[in-house]
Amino acid sequence: MAGVITWNRLRELAAFRAENGLAISLYIGFDPGTAGTIPSVTTKLNSLLDEAQKSALAGRGELAHDEKLGLQSDFERIRDFLTNDFDRAGAQGLAIFAAGLDAFWNVNTLSEAVPDRVCVAPDFYLRPLVPLLGRGEGAIVAVIDRERGLLFKLTNGRLEPLSDLSEEQPGRHDQGGWSQARFQRGIQKEADDHVKHAAEVLFRRFRRTPFDKLLIGCPEEHCREVEKRLHPYLQERIVGRIDVDVENTTPDQVLEAASTAMEDEDTRRERDALDRLEEGLGTGGRAAAGLDDVLGALNERRVEILMFEQGLNAPGVACPNCGWVRSEGSSCPVDETPLEQREDIIETAVQLAITQSAEVIPIHHHDDLDGRGSIATVLRF
């Protein structure tokens, strides 16, 4: 059974480090034009797994016999899952994390295609997942007008129906003996009651299952009326509005409009973080830029927002005991443990930031970091 990536799941993955042998991270992207089941990509998957397994086992003299068997068993479990158990069901990508000797197995469907990649290391490779969570995954879409209401959740690039709030309105009945004025007042009251009810249902869902982002879909002239009915907790989570004719707009059209709105929100989120960075750097306050300064802030657990140019890679070192990181060095200044070489210390920085509950933003809409060492942070203190 495949799950969906959330920040909580990402924190669980970031905190993992294999105690017995090594862990496997597998990413697969699907061509939108291929069929919806795994046989359409079997050849690619077998080739990817064969090459990764051969590479992982070659030159691993430090692994004990049972650790090598565990790694082989994990590859076979992945192969068996992809061949027999996985139903793509519209997913654009897949991420599998396996460490059988530590009893860890985790499968996640993805809302966007990702480059095919297999990593074998003591910890999991997570950078491809971070941009997906920044683009509205898990956002609630409330499509409401004066007669109808539908709630959706943005999941795996699709709208997952949650609730149907539609109610019959008196405008669809004969007027009977009502006067026109009384009839119109009745319609207005029913419409107001419907919007109020939709807002209450939405708030009950929020209290039961909190969410961070809310999109409101309604005719433009009704947006203010709908939003003023929302609880303040919901009002402050509105990240966008989409102008839709609720009765005549299809779910695919709602999804397209919601995706555009979330991309706009992603751009605004980057801009807000970069503006806070510039303010902090300009005043000598809570901000740092450049690889070593950022890694130093992560060592001190001061990072509130980690941002870096998407695609940035840099070598570095890390302490396998306490997690201390730097661009270079031979022994840990905290506990004198020999430092491990890391081909990509940015991945390690991302993992540290996630475990410290910092926000992580790969920058791809702006070029502000070009003169800042391509990596920077807003600090908590």
C-alpha positions as CSV (number, residue, x, y, z in Angstrom):
1,M,0.0,0.0,0.0
2,A,1.5,3.3,-1.1
3,G,1.2,6.4,1.1
4,V,1.5,10.1,0.4
5,I,4.5,12.2,1.4
6,T,3.7,14.7,4.2
7,W,6.1,16.9,6.3
8,N,5.6,14.4,9.2
9,R,6.6,11.5,7.1
10,L,9.6,13.5,5.7
11,R,10.7,14.2,9.3
12,E,10.5,10.5,10.1
13,L,12.6,9.7,7.0
14,A,15.2,12.4,7.8
15,A,15.7,11.1,11.3
16,F,16.4,7.6,10.2
17,R,20.0,6.2,10.1
18,A,20.6,2.5,9.5
19,E,22.0,0.7,12.5
20,N,22.5,-2.6,10.6
21,G,23.9,-2.3,7.1
22,L,22.7,0.2,4.6
23,A,19.4,1.8,3.4
24,I,18.0,2.1,-0.1
25,S,16.2,5.1,-1.6
26,L,14.6,4.5,-4.9
27,Y,12.9,7.2,-7.1
28,I,11.0,6.5,-10.2
29,G,9.3,9.0,-12.5
30,F,6.5,8.0,-14.9
31,D,5.9,9.2,-18.4
32,P,2.4,10.8,-18.4
33,G,1.8,9.2,-21.8
34,T,2.4,5.6,-20.6
35,A,-0.2,3.2,-19.3
36,G,-1.4,3.3,-15.7
37,T,0.2,0.1,-14.5
38,I,3.8,-1.0,-13.9
39,P,4.3,-3.4,-16.9
40,S,4.7,-0.4,-19.2
41,V,8.0,0.5,-17.4
42,T,9.2,-3.0,-16.4
43,T,12.3,-2.9,-18.6
44,K,13.4,0.5,-17.3
45,L,12.9,-0.6,-13.7
46,N,14.8,-3.9,-14.0
47,S,17.7,-2.1,-15.6
48,L,17.7,0.5,-12.9
49,L,17.6,-2.0,-10.1
50,D,20.2,-4.4,-11.7
51,E,22.7,-1.5,-12.1
52,A,22.0,-0.1,-8.6
53,Q,22.3,-3.6,-6.9
54,K,25.6,-4.3,-8.7
55,S,27.0,-0.9,-7.8
56,A,25.8,-1.1,-4.2
57,L,27.5,-4.5,-3.6
58,A,30.7,-3.8,-5.4
59,G,33.5,-2.6,-3.2
60,R,31.5,-2.9,0.0
61,G,34.2,-4.7,1.9
62,E,33.1,-3.0,5.1
63,L,29.8,-4.9,5.0
64,A,29.4,-8.1,6.9
65,H,27.9,-11.1,5.2
66,D,24.5,-10.7,6.7
67,E,24.5,-7.0,5.8
68,K,25.1,-7.9,2.2
69,L,22.3,-10.4,2.3
70,G,20.1,-7.8,3.8
71,L,20.8,-5.4,1.0
72,Q,20.1,-8.1,-1.6
73,S,16.9,-8.9,0.2
74,D,15.8,-5.3,0.1
75,F,16.4,-5.1,-3.6
76,E,14.4,-8.2,-4.2
77,R,11.6,-6.9,-2.1
78,I,11.5,-3.7,-4.1
79,R,11.5,-5.7,-7.4
80,D,8.7,-8.0,-6.2
81,F,6.6,-5.0,-5.0
82,L,7.0,-3.2,-8.3
83,T,6.2,-6.3,-10.3
84,N,3.3,-7.7,-8.3
85,D,1.8,-5.2,-5.9
86,F,2.1,-1.7,-7.2
87,D,-0.8,-0.1,-9.0
88,R,0.2,3.3,-10.5
89,A,-3.4,4.7,-10.3
90,G,-2.5,8.0,-11.8
91,A,0.7,8.6,-9.7
92,Q,3.4,10.6,-11.5
93,G,6.2,9.2,-9.5
94,L,7.2,6.8,-6.7
95,A,9.6,6.9,-3.8
96,I,10.6,3.7,-1.9
97,F,12.7,3.6,1.2
98,A,13.9,0.2,2.5
99,A,16.2,-1.0,5.2
100,G,15.1,-4.5,6.0
101,L,17.7,-5.2,8.7
102,D,16.2,-2.3,10.6
103,A,12.7,-3.3,9.8
104,F,12.0,-0.2,7.7
105,W,9.8,-0.2,4.6
106,N,8.1,2.9,3.2
107,V,6.4,3.4,-0.2
108,N,5.1,6.8,-1.3
109,T,3.3,7.9,-4.5
110,L,4.4,11.3,-5.8
111,S,2.4,14.2,-7.4
112,E,5.1,14.9,-10.0
113,A,7.6,12.9,-12.0
114,V,11.1,12.8,-10.6
115,P,14.4,11.7,-12.1
116,D,15.0,8.0,-11.8
117,R,17.6,7.4,-9.1
118,V,18.7,4.7,-6.6
119,C,20.9,5.7,-3.5
120,V,22.4,3.3,-1.1
121,A,23.7,4.9,2.1
122,P,23.3,4.8,5.9
123,D,20.5,7.4,5.6
124,F,17.7,8.2,3.0
125,Y,18.1,10.6,0.1
126,L,15.3,13.1,0.4
127,R,15.9,16.2,-1.7
128,P,13.6,15.3,-4.6
129,L,10.6,15.3,-2.1
130,V,11.0,18.8,-0.7
131,P,9.8,20.7,-3.8
132,L,6.7,18.6,-4.0
133,L,5.6,19.6,-0.5
134,G,6.1,23.2,-1.3
135,R,3.6,23.1,-4.2
136,G,0.4,22.6,-2.3
137,E,0.4,18.9,-1.5
138,G,-2.2,18.3,1.1
139,A,-3.9,21.7,0.5
140,I,-7.7,21.8,1.0
141,V,-9.8,23.2,-1.9
142,A,-13.2,24.5,-0.8
143,V,-15.5,25.1,-3.8
144,I,-18.5,27.0,-2.5
145,D,-21.3,29.2,-3.9
146,R,-24.7,30.1,-2.5
147,E,-26.2,26.7,-3.3
148,R,-23.5,24.2,-3.7
149,G,-20.3,23.2,-1.9
150,L,-17.6,20.7,-2.4
151,L,-14.4,20.0,-0.4
152,F,-11.3,18.5,-2.0
153,K,-7.8,17.6,-0.9
154,L,-4.9,18.2,-3.3
155,T,-3.2,14.8,-3.3
156,N,-0.7,13.4,-5.8
157,G,-1.6,16.1,-8.3
158,R,-5.3,15.1,-8.1
159,L,-8.3,16.4,-6.3
160,E,-9.5,13.9,-3.7
161,P,-13.2,14.4,-2.9
162,L,-13.8,15.0,0.9
163,S,-17.3,16.3,1.4
164,D,-20.4,17.2,-0.7
165,L,-22.1,20.3,0.9
166,S,-24.7,20.8,-1.8
167,E,-28.2,21.5,-0.6
168,E,-31.4,22.1,-2.4
169,Q,-32.4,25.8,-2.3
170,P,-36.0,27.2,-2.2
171,G,-35.4,28.8,-5.6
172,R,-35.9,25.4,-7.1
173,H,-39.5,25.1,-5.7
174,D,-42.7,26.7,-6.7
175,Q,-43.4,30.0,-4.9
176,G,-46.8,28.8,-3.7
177,G,-48.6,31.5,-1.7
178,W,-45.5,33.5,-0.8
179,S,-45.2,37.1,-1.9
180,Q,-42.2,37.8,-4.1
181,A,-40.4,39.8,-1.4
182,R,-40.9,37.0,1.1
183,F,-39.8,34.5,-1.4
184,Q,-36.6,36.4,-2.1
185,R,-35.9,36.8,1.6
186,G,-36.4,33.0,1.9
187,I,-33.9,32.4,-0.9
188,Q,-31.4,34.8,0.7
189,K,-31.7,33.1,4.2
190,E,-31.2,29.6,2.7
191,A,-28.2,30.8,0.8
192,D,-26.7,32.4,3.9
193,D,-27.4,29.3,5.9
194,H,-25.8,27.1,3.3
195,V,-22.5,29.2,3.3
196,K,-22.5,29.2,7.1
197,H,-23.0,25.4,7.1
198,A,-20.2,24.9,4.6
199,A,-17.9,27.1,6.7
200,E,-18.8,25.1,9.9
201,V,-18.1,21.7,8.2
202,L,-14.7,23.0,6.9
203,F,-13.8,24.2,10.4
204,R,-14.8,20.8,12.0
205,R,-12.6,19.1,9.4
206,F,-9.7,21.4,10.3
207,R,-10.1,20.6,14.0
208,R,-10.1,16.9,13.3
209,T,-7.3,16.9,10.7
210,P,-5.4,20.2,10.7
211,F,-4.1,21.6,7.4
212,D,-1.8,24.6,6.5
213,K,-3.1,25.7,3.2
214,L,-6.6,26.5,2.0
215,L,-7.8,27.5,-1.5
216,I,-11.2,29.1,-1.9
217,G,-13.1,28.5,-5.2
218,C,-16.2,30.5,-5.9
219,P,-17.6,33.2,-8.2
220,E,-15.5,36.3,-7.6
221,E,-18.5,38.3,-6.4
222,H,-19.2,35.8,-3.6
223,C,-15.6,35.4,-2.3
224,R,-15.8,38.1,0.4
225,E,-19.2,36.7,1.6
226,V,-17.8,33.2,1.8
227,E,-14.5,34.2,3.5
228,K,-16.1,36.3,6.2
229,R,-18.0,33.2,7.3
230,L,-14.8,31.3,7.9
231,H,-13.2,30.9,11.3
232,P,-10.2,33.1,11.8
233,Y,-8.0,30.0,11.9
234,L,-9.2,29.2,8.4
235,Q,-9.0,32.8,7.1
236,E,-5.3,33.0,8.0
237,R,-4.6,29.7,6.0
238,I,-6.1,31.0,2.7
239,V,-3.2,30.9,0.2
240,G,-5.2,31.6,-3.0
241,R,-8.6,32.1,-4.6
242,I,-9.9,30.7,-7.8
243,D,-12.8,32.2,-9.7
244,V,-15.0,29.2,-10.7
245,D,-18.6,28.7,-11.7
246,V,-19.3,26.0,-9.2
247,E,-22.2,24.5,-11.0
248,N,-20.6,24.3,-14.5
249,T,-16.9,23.8,-13.7
250,T,-15.5,20.3,-14.0
251,P,-13.1,18.8,-11.4
252,D,-10.3,18.8,-14.0
253,Q,-10.9,22.6,-14.5
254,V,-10.9,23.1,-10.7
255,L,-7.6,21.1,-10.5
256,E,-6.0,23.2,-13.2
257,A,-7.0,26.4,-11.5
258,A,-5.9,25.1,-8.1
259,S,-2.5,24.1,-9.5
260,T,-1.9,27.5,-11.0
261,A,-2.9,29.2,-7.7
262,M,-0.5,27.0,-5.8
263,E,2.4,27.7,-8.2
264,D,1.7,31.4,-7.6
265,E,1.7,30.7,-3.8
266,D,5.1,28.9,-4.2
267,T,6.5,32.0,-5.9
268,R,5.2,34.3,-3.1
269,R,6.6,32.0,-0.5
270,E,10.0,32.1,-2.0
271,R,9.8,35.9,-2.3
272,D,8.8,36.4,1.3
273,A,11.7,34.2,2.5
274,L,14.2,36.0,0.3
275,D,12.9,39.4,1.5
276,R,13.4,38.2,5.2
277,L,16.9,37.1,4.3
278,E,17.9,40.4,2.8
279,E,16.4,42.3,5.7
280,G,18.4,40.1,8.2
281,L,21.6,40.3,6.2
282,G,21.3,44.1,5.8
283,T,20.9,44.7,9.5
284,G,23.3,42.1,10.7
285,G,20.4,40.3,12.3
286,R,18.9,36.8,12.0
287,A,20.2,35.6,8.7
288,A,23.3,33.9,7.3
289,A,24.5,33.2,3.7
290,G,27.2,31.0,2.3
291,L,27.8,27.3,2.9
292,D,29.9,27.3,6.0
293,D,27.8,29.9,7.8
294,V,24.6,28.0,7.0
295,L,26.1,24.7,8.2
296,G,27.3,26.4,11.3
297,A,23.7,27.6,12.0
298,L,22.4,24.1,11.5
299,N,25.0,22.8,14.0
300,E,23.6,25.3,16.5
301,R,20.0,24.5,15.6
302,R,19.2,28.1,14.8
303,V,17.7,27.6,11.3
304,E,14.2,28.7,10.8
305,I,14.2,28.7,6.9
306,L,16.8,26.9,4.8
307,M,16.9,28.0,1.2
308,F,19.2,27.0,-1.7
309,E,19.3,27.2,-5.4
310,Q,17.5,24.1,-6.8
311,G,20.1,21.7,-8.1
312,L,22.9,23.0,-5.9
313,N,25.5,20.4,-4.9
314,A,28.6,20.7,-2.8
315,P,31.0,18.3,-1.0
316,G,31.4,18.3,2.7
317,V,32.0,16.3,5.9
318,A,29.7,15.1,8.7
319,C,30.2,13.4,12.0
320,P,28.5,10.0,12.0
321,N,28.1,10.2,15.8
322,C,26.6,13.7,16.5
323,G,25.7,14.9,13.0
324,W,28.1,18.0,13.1
325,V,28.6,19.2,9.5
326,R,31.1,21.4,7.7
327,S,32.5,21.9,4.2
328,E,35.8,20.3,5.2
329,G,37.7,18.9,8.2
330,S,39.1,15.7,9.5
331,S,37.7,15.3,13.1
332,C,34.6,16.5,14.8
333,P,35.2,19.4,17.2
334,V,32.4,18.2,19.5
335,D,33.5,14.6,20.2
336,E,36.7,14.1,18.1
337,T,35.1,11.4,15.9
338,P,36.6,11.1,12.4
339,L,34.4,12.9,9.9
340,E,32.8,11.1,7.0
341,Q,33.2,12.6,3.5
342,R,29.8,13.5,1.9
343,E,29.6,13.9,-1.9
344,D,26.6,16.2,-1.4
345,I,26.5,18.1,1.9
346,I,23.4,20.0,0.7
347,E,21.4,16.7,1.1
348,T,22.8,16.4,4.7
349,A,21.8,20.0,5.4
350,V,18.3,19.4,4.1
351,Q,18.0,16.3,6.4
352,L,19.2,18.3,9.4
353,A,16.8,21.2,8.7
354,I,13.9,18.8,8.4
355,T,14.7,17.1,11.7
356,Q,14.9,20.5,13.3
357,S,11.4,21.4,12.0
358,A,12.8,24.2,9.8
359,E,11.2,25.2,6.6
360,V,13.1,24.1,3.5
361,I,12.7,26.0,0.3
362,P,14.6,25.1,-3.0
363,I,14.6,28.4,-4.8
364,H,13.6,28.1,-8.5
365,H,11.6,31.2,-9.3
366,H,14.1,33.9,-8.3
367,D,17.9,34.5,-8.6
368,D,18.6,36.4,-5.3
369,L,21.0,33.7,-4.1
370,D,23.4,34.0,-7.0
371,G,25.5,36.4,-5.0
372,R,24.9,34.7,-1.6
373,G,26.8,31.5,-2.2
374,S,23.6,29.8,-3.6
375,I,22.5,28.9,0.0
376,A,21.3,30.9,2.9
377,T,19.1,30.8,6.0
378,V,16.7,32.9,8.1
379,L,17.6,32.2,11.7
380,R,15.4,31.7,14.7
381,F,17.7,33.7,17.0
